[in-house]
Amino acid sequence: MLQGTAGADGVAVYLELGVKRVFACALDWPGWCRSGRTEDQALEALAAYAPRYAAIAAEGGLRLPPPRFEIVERLAGSATTDFGAPDCIATRDRAPQTEADGDRMSTLVSAAWTVLDRVHSGSPSALRKGPRGGGRDRDAIAQHVFTAEAAYARKLGISQPEPRFQNRAAIERLRLAILAALGARTPDAPANGWPVRYAARRIAWHTLDHAWEMEDRGGANRS
């Protein structure tokens, strides 16, 4: 099994500080990103999700290190942060990446997609509603993820139609294009676009956030 990136002092984490919400995100582990009302709560949530994210790492042939966090940067958040999505580009996101870096980012994003597909296929079509009767059902969540991925792809300079969740060929075309872009060795982004490191984290976070939502609301086996 491959050993994932981890410093001697722990997992490199940056904090994104909004007014109402704080995100704690592992720089080298796309998708391992959780939030709370305070820095401590965000870090506690990140640690609590380590076992769930370890399954994603294992899907990609990687071993997740223990959740000993090293805060390497604090960033001012935005309205998007407070709305509930990580929105900040870390300083290291703009550094060139090696071929191994690109392969690793692509592997972990692909693992997140694999888990989403598995959870979707194992979940009931009607999911348990929230305390106020809200929440999308299974297929609506899947379509929301694919709609978002088509938008995220444009941030990488990829223009493809939004795939329908039933159209596996279209989904695979979009995913392959995204993975090719994530493997690039330069952080350069198209105008108004995203560096590949941030794109990998945002795509994997969104995928896993909804995969775990389906698990929690549908009773599917944990990934």
N, C-alpha and C positions, 0 to 999 in steps of 0.2 A: 504494500500500500504506500502511496506517495505521502510524503510529509509536507503539509501546507506551510505557507509563510507565517512565521511567528517570531517576534523578537525575543531576546533572552529575558526581557522583563514582562512579557505578556503580549496580548493581542492589541495591535494599534487601533485606537478608536478616536473618532472625532465627535464632537458634540455640536449640534445645530440648535441654537437657542432662540426660540420664538418667545412671544409674550405669554402665551397660554400653554405652550407645549415645547418639550425638548426632545430631540432625537439623538440617540446614541447609535453610531454606525461603525461597524468594523471595516476598516479600509480595504483589507485584503480578502474579505469574505463577502462577496456580493449577495445581498438578501438578508444578511444577519444585521438587522437594523430595527430597533424598537423605540417606543416613545413613552414619555411620562410627563407629569406636570413639572417636575424638577429634574435637575441633573441626576440626583441619587435615584429617583424613581425610574428614569430612563435606563440607567446602568443596571438597576435591579431587574428590569424587564428584559434587557439584553441577556443578562446571565440566566434568567429563568427560561429563556428560549434556546439556550445552548444545546440541550438534548434534542430538540426538534431540528435545529439547524445541523447538528452532527449527522443526522440522517441524510441531509442534502449533500453535505461534504462526502459522506461515504458513497452516495450514489455516483459521485464523480471520481471515486477512487482516492479521496483525500481524507486525512485524519484531522479533525478539529482539535486545536489545543485547548487546555483548560481555560475557563473564562477569567483569566487574570488580565485586567484591562489596563492599558497604558494610554492615557489621554494625550494625543499628540497635537490637537488643534481644537479651538473653539471658534465657531462661526456664527455670525448674526443671522438669525432666521428671517422668514418672510411671512406674508399672509398664507402662502402655501404650507409652510411649516405648521402654522396654527390650525390650518384646515385639516392637516393629517397626512402630509406626504413630505418625505425628505427632499429638500429643494436646493441645497448648497453644494457647490463644487469646491472640494478641498484643494489646498495648495498642491499636494502631491498628485492630484488628478491630471495636472498639466505637464508632468514629467514624462519623458519618453518611456515606453515599456519595451521589454525584451520580447522575443518570440515566445519564450516560456511564460512570461507574464500574460501575454495575449491568449495563449492556449489555456492557461489556468482560469482566466476570466470567462472565456467561452465555455469551458467545461462546467463551471459552476452555474452559469446561466442555463445551459442545456439541462443540467440536473434539476434545476428548479422547474423547468418546463415538464420534464419527465414526471416529477412528483405531482404537479398540477393535473396532468392528464390522468394519472393513476387515481388521484383523489376524486376527480370528476367522474370517472367511470365507476367508482365504487360508492358514490353518494346517491341518496334518493333524489328524485327530481324536485320534490318539494322539501325545502329545508325548514328547520325550526325557526319561527319568527323571533324577533327581538322583543324586549319587554314592552315596547309600545306598538308591536305588530309590524315592525319594519324589517327590511332586509330582502335582497334579491334571492330568487330561487337558483338552483344549480346551473341551469343552462344560461340564465341571464348573467350570472357571475362570469361564466366562461366567455360569453360574448363581450362583456365589459372588458375583460383582460385582453382579448384580441383587438378590440377597438383601440385600447390604450397602446398596445404594442405597435400598431400601425402608425399612431401618432409619434411614439417614441422613435420609431425607425426613421421618421423624417428628420429628427434631430441628429441622425447619423448620416444624413444625405441620401436616404433610401426612400424612394417613392413607389409604394405598392398599394393596391386597393385593400381596404379593410376586409379581412377574411371572415366568413361566417363560421360559427363554431362547428358546423357539420361538414365543412369543406376541408378535409385533412390535407389535400394537395396544396391548397392556397396557404394554409397555416404553415406547412413545411417550407414552402418557398420563402415566406416572410422570415421564418426563423433562420433559415440558412443564410439569407442576406444579412440579417442582424449579426449572426455569429461571425461571418466573414469580416464585417466592419469592426467587431469587438476584438478581433485578432490583429488589427493594425498595430504597427510598431510605433506610430506617431500619435501624440495626443491631439493633433490638430483636429478641429471640429469645423463643419461647414458654418457659414454665416448664421448666427442665432442658434447654433447647434450645441451639442454636448461633447465633451471629451469622452473617450471610450470608457475610461475607468468609472466615471460618474454614471454613464449610460448603463453599464453592467450592473452597478448597484441599484439604480432606480428600477430597471427592468426586473431584476431578480426579486427586489423587495416587493414590488407590486404583485408579481406572480405568486410569491409565497404568502403574502398577506391574505390573498384571496383563497389560496389552497388551504391554508390553516383555518380560514373562516368556514370553508365548506366542511372541513373535518369537525370543527367545533359545533357547527349548527346541524350537521347531518349524521353524525355518528359513524362516519367512515373510519376505517382503521388508520391509526396514526402513521404518517410517512416514516 
